[in-house]
Amino acid sequence: MANETGDLAMTPQPVSSSNIAAVGYDLGTQTLTIEFRSGGTYEFYDVPEEVFQGLMAASSHGPYFQSEIRGRYRYVRV
């Protein structure tokens, strides 16, 4: 989904995962937003678009998050 500037939408979109409820990405700032089913929402910074695309294309979002995102990027809970 793109916004008026052509960037991928930051608004998290629901995903089919037992741990992750929704994922959003802002191409302009390379910010990945992940809403977990446990209730926490986190922003991960300086995440390349390829990593976001990989997460969205992964057959299982949780393991991809664990192996490719967790512990690799700065983040804050929002």
C-alpha positions, 0 to 999 in steps of 0.5 A: 500500500502506498501513500500520496508520496509513493512511500509504502504505508506506515499504517500497520497492516494485519498479517497472519501470524501467531505472534505478530498482529500487524506490520507497517513500513515507512520507506522514507525513514526506513522505519518498520512498525510491528504490533505484537499479539501480546500487545506491544508495538515497536518501531525498528529504525534503519531497516532496509526495504528488502528486510521489510519485503522479506518479512511480508513474504516469509511463510512464517513471520515470527521466525523471520523476525527472530532471525532477520530483525530482532537484535539487529536494529535500533528500536523503541516501544511505542 
